[in-house]
Amino acid sequence: MFTWFRRWNRPRCNLHSISAAVTRISDVSRQIASATEEQSAVANEMNANIMDIRNTSEGMGQLTQSSRQLCQMSEHLQNNMARFKL
């Protein structure tokens, strides 16, 4: 009688083991998907920050060029003013 019960119960145990393995695989898959979404969000944020840095850098380059031009104009004005005597 015990032999019959063991034979009858073995497939149920195997099905339970398979079901538990599928559940673990599903849980891990969800964790991977969640981590992938988080990494994607971080990558997008980093990309936006890099673009901001690039834009700021370009703005600083334009500001530097404008400052040089202003300095040259100031020197030119000082030279012109030096011609006049009171």
C-alpha positions in Angstrom: 0.0 0.0 0.0 2.8 2.4 0.7 4.4 1.6 -2.6 1.2 2.6 -4.4 1.0 5.8 -2.5 4.6 6.7 -3.2 4.0 6.1 -7.0 0.8 8.1 -6.9 2.4 11.0 -4.9 5.7 11.2 -6.9 4.2 13.1 -9.9 2.4 15.5 -7.6 5.8 16.3 -5.9 7.4 16.7 -9.3 4.7 19.0 -10.5 5.0 21.0 -7.3 8.8 21.3 -7.8 8.2 22.4 -11.4 5.6 24.9 -10.3 7.9 26.3 -7.7 10.7 26.6 -10.2 8.5 28.4 -12.7 7.4 30.8 -9.9 11.1 31.5 -9.1 11.9 32.1 -12.7 9.0 34.4 -13.1 10.0 36.4 -10.0 13.6 36.7 -11.3 12.3 37.8 -14.7 10.2 40.5 -13.1 13.3 41.7 -11.1 15.3 41.8 -14.3 12.6 43.8 -16.1 12.4 46.2 -13.2 16.2 46.7 -13.1 16.3 47.2 -16.8 13.6 49.9 -16.6 15.6 51.6 -13.8 18.8 51.4 -15.8 17.0 52.9 -18.8 15.7 55.8 -16.7 19.1 56.5 -15.3 20.6 56.3 -18.8 18.0 58.8 -20.1 18.7 61.1 -17.2 22.4 60.9 -17.8 21.9 61.7 -21.4 19.8 64.8 -20.5 22.5 65.9 -18.1 25.2 65.5 -20.7 23.1 67.5 -23.2 22.8 70.3 -20.5 26.5 70.3 -20.0 27.1 70.5 -23.7 24.7 73.4 -24.1 26.3 75.2 -21.1 29.7 74.6 -22.6 28.6 76.0 -26.0 27.1 79.0 -24.1 30.4 79.5 -22.3 32.3 79.5 -25.5 30.0 82.2 -26.9 30.3 84.2 -23.8 34.1 84.0 -24.0 34.1 85.2 -27.6 31.8 88.0 -26.7 34.0 89.0 -23.8 37.1 89.1 -26.1 35.2 91.3 -28.5 34.1 93.6 -25.8 37.7 93.8 -24.5 38.9 94.7 -28.0 36.3 97.3 -28.4 37.2 98.8 -25.0 40.9 98.9 -26.0 39.9 100.6 -29.3 37.8 103.2 -27.5 40.7 103.9 -25.0 43.0 104.4 -27.9 40.6 106.8 -29.6 40.0 108.7 -26.3 43.8 109.0 -25.8 43.9 111.2 -29.0 41.8 113.8 -27.4 43.5 116.2 -25.0 41.8 118.5 -22.6 
